[in-house]
Amino acid sequence: MQALGRVSYSWYLWHWPILVVGGAIHVQAGLPTRIALALFSLLLATISYRYVELPIRRVDALLHRPSRMVAGTVMVLLLTGWLALQWGNEAWKASHNPEYARFEQARSDLPELYAYGCDTWFYSADVTVCPFGDMNAPHTAVLMGDSIGAFWFPALQSRFTQAGWRLLVMTKSSCPMVDKPFFYARIGKEYTVCAEWRQHALEFLREMKPDHVFLGSSASSGTGFTPSDWTEGTRKVLQVISPHVNEITLIRGTPVLPFDAPDCLANETPLTWLLTGENRCSAIPDNTYNDQVFAALQKAAIGFPNVRLLDMNDAVCPDGRCSAEQEGLIVFRDTQHLTASFAARLAEPFNQRLERLWEQQDRATVLKN
């Protein structure tokens, strides 16, 4: 303990820059990596204490001429201040670089529906319906879900605001389309507003009887739902609206990245590429829970002939590998929400797969009859 005490201040000085630099180089650093970085900073602290701090404290010229110590300290402080000023200036220039501005813009690359106050999050259980397209159109499509589902709006907008269609959007952030209560850690209590909102929204659908309903939810484990919860809770939702809707499409939740996409891209440099030998803003996510949720949704859809599941994850993450950027376009605005620009790019494959889903259903119905 005395040995640790002797180097504790050096360790304190070393540990933070090592954690920051290490995190910048290895953006997917988990707890074992961070512990290793902390121990590495202890090694540096021990070396600097032995070969820098102790020798300086024992230099006779400084001990017998305090003025030299003071003068040297002042010079070091002035040099450090000058370097910090230069660093700050370069950081300011970098933050105003168009390339870095692109990463910041990705944060706010939201579907336009958010500009109309459609989503009141946990503040209100009132259902706000945002209409798009011709309000007198004979056919109606509805997008209902949490923020993950809402991010498919650009893909739906390209098709369901054309002649003959109108698109209605009802969204509630962090509110999955699962009829199950859950504790929402972000607000520190059960998310009762979500349950009330969902009930009102389902009643609206039952009365309106739209042609097509799209339900989208995050497949993250934040709700604490088990696979059986997903199956039972989704079935309850489908039982309410299935008799009143021609077609229902459940959209699979997107994978969750082990890093924040814009942050990772902003910190990407040739040095990190050389040190890691790979694109650190690309990873194979842990889809275990996501796969379990998808299987639970498939199970929930059994017995509902007008329900289909749409899986776009292989388009979001080709070959099972998720990248922060594809062909010059930032894919994620954080760890799991798609940018509106990327969702718009997927509009064509989204609608092509949707058509195939329901064409298969039509053929199956004809053969059965």
Secondary structure, 3 states (H helix, E strand, C coil): CHHHHHHHHHHHHHHHHHHHHHHHHCCCCCHHHHHHHHHHHHHHHHHHHHHHHHHHHCCHHHHHCHHHHHHHHHHHHHHHHHHHHHHHHHHHHHHCCHHHHHHHHHHCCCCHHHHHCCCCCCCCCCCCCEEEECCCCCEEEEEEECHHHHCCHHHHHHHHCCCCEEEEEEECCCCCCCCCCCEECCCCEECHHHHHHHHHHHHHHHHHCCCEEEEECCCCHHHCCCHHHHHHHHHHHHHHHHHHCCEEEEECCCCCCCCCHHHHHHCCCHHHHHHHCCCCCEECCCCHHHHHHHHHHHHHHCCCCCEEEECCHHHHCHHHCEECEECCEECECCCCCECHHHHHHCHHHHHHHHHHHHHHHHHHHHHHC
